Amino acid sequence: MSNFDNIVSGPASVLFDDVAVGHTSGGIESTIKPQNRARNVDQFGKGECNIIHNGDECRSKVPLSEWTAATLAKINNPGNNQTAASGAKYLGIGRSAGYIYTAADMKIVPRLTADVAKALQFYRTTPIGDFKLQFDGGEKDRVFEVQYAHLIDESKTDGELIGKIKLSAA
């Protein structure tokens, strides 16, 4: 039976390895896209007999809005992190080909107390795509909109190789 209490909305926090990376601005978006192929047999021509699962492509877009070393390190994963060094602190840009990104556990957790258990968890996440930053006349805040790929964790069980959609606390 349907129930309006089951409808969930509102802002969320992003955690990497259970550490929040700061505020977001503009909403977080996650996409879970099954990759499939059709099975056909000559007898039925192009009529599909079965759909075979070939894997999942999972992505999240996170607009992070805090200019801190912790946030920037999660955005610019392949950068040369010099925030702990003495003198001027910075994150480098540019790596040699072949660098393997460091993956982290990512959780997207609703901020509303009543919905906090209804979260998304992805076991191995790394940034991909463009790192966009806008400098304008002060009309908008500088927001780092980053796309993340969620990768397979071969130590997990089939059916949850990439993550979980949590329904309640456990």
URCORJO-V82222 format. One record per backbone hydrogen bond with DSSP energy under -0.5 kcal/mol. NH is the residue of the N-H (numbers start at 1). CO is the residue of the C=O. E is the energy in kcal/mol with one decimal. If there is no record, write none. Layout:
# URCORJO-V82222
nh=NH co=CO e=E
nh=NH co=CO e=E
This chain:
# URCORJO-V82222
nh=6 co=3 e=-2.2
nh=7 co=4 e=-1.6
nh=13 co=109 e=-3.2
nh=15 co=107 e=-2.7
nh=16 co=19 e=-2.5
nh=17 co=15 e=-0.5
nh=17 co=105 e=-2.9
nh=19 co=16 e=-1.6
nh=21 co=14 e=-1.8
nh=25 co=63 e=-2.2
nh=29 co=61 e=-2.3
nh=31 co=59 e=-3.3
nh=33 co=31 e=-0.6
nh=33 co=57 e=-2.9
nh=34 co=32 e=-0.6
nh=35 co=55 e=-3.4
nh=36 co=34 e=-0.6
nh=37 co=52 e=-2.0
nh=39 co=50 e=-2.9
nh=40 co=38 e=-0.5
nh=41 co=47 e=-0.5
nh=44 co=41 e=-1.3
nh=45 co=42 e=-1.3
nh=47 co=44 e=-2.3
nh=49 co=39 e=-3.1
nh=50 co=39 e=-1.0
nh=52 co=37 e=-3.2
nh=53 co=51 e=-0.5
nh=54 co=35 e=-3.9
nh=55 co=35 e=-0.7
nh=57 co=33 e=-2.6
nh=58 co=56 e=-0.6
nh=58 co=150 e=-0.5
nh=59 co=31 e=-2.4
nh=60 co=148 e=-1.9
nh=61 co=29 e=-3.3
nh=62 co=60 e=-0.5
nh=62 co=146 e=-2.9
nh=64 co=62 e=-1.2
nh=64 co=144 e=-2.4
nh=65 co=23 e=-2.5
nh=67 co=65 e=-0.5
nh=68 co=66 e=-1.6
nh=72 co=68 e=-2.8
nh=73 co=69 e=-2.2
nh=74 co=70 e=-1.1
nh=74 co=71 e=-0.6
nh=75 co=71 e=-1.2
nh=76 co=72 e=-3.3
nh=77 co=75 e=-0.7
nh=79 co=76 e=-2.3
nh=81 co=79 e=-0.9
nh=82 co=80 e=-0.7
nh=82 co=90 e=-2.6
nh=85 co=82 e=-0.7
nh=92 co=80 e=-2.4
nh=99 co=96 e=-1.3
nh=101 co=99 e=-0.6
nh=103 co=101 e=-0.5
nh=104 co=125 e=-2.0
nh=106 co=122 e=-3.2
nh=107 co=15 e=-2.5
nh=108 co=120 e=-2.4
nh=109 co=13 e=-2.5
nh=109 co=107 e=-0.6
nh=111 co=11 e=-2.5
nh=112 co=11 e=-0.5
nh=115 co=112 e=-1.6
nh=116 co=112 e=-0.6
nh=116 co=113 e=-0.9
nh=118 co=115 e=-2.2
nh=119 co=117 e=-1.5
nh=120 co=108 e=-2.1
nh=121 co=164 e=-2.5
nh=122 co=106 e=-3.1
nh=123 co=162 e=-2.0
nh=124 co=151 e=-0.6
nh=125 co=104 e=-2.1
nh=126 co=149 e=-2.1
nh=128 co=147 e=-3.5
nh=132 co=130 e=-0.6
nh=132 co=145 e=-1.0
nh=136 co=134 e=-0.6
nh=143 co=141 e=-0.7
nh=144 co=64 e=-3.6
nh=145 co=132 e=-0.9
nh=145 co=143 e=-1.0
nh=146 co=62 e=-2.3
nh=146 co=144 e=-0.7
nh=147 co=128 e=-0.9
nh=148 co=60 e=-3.2
nh=149 co=126 e=-2.9
nh=150 co=58 e=-2.2
nh=151 co=124 e=-3.6
nh=151 co=149 e=-0.6
nh=153 co=161 e=-2.6
nh=154 co=152 e=-0.6
nh=156 co=153 e=-2.2
nh=160 co=157 e=-2.4
nh=164 co=121 e=-2.5
nh=166 co=119 e=-3.1
nh=166 co=164 e=-0.7
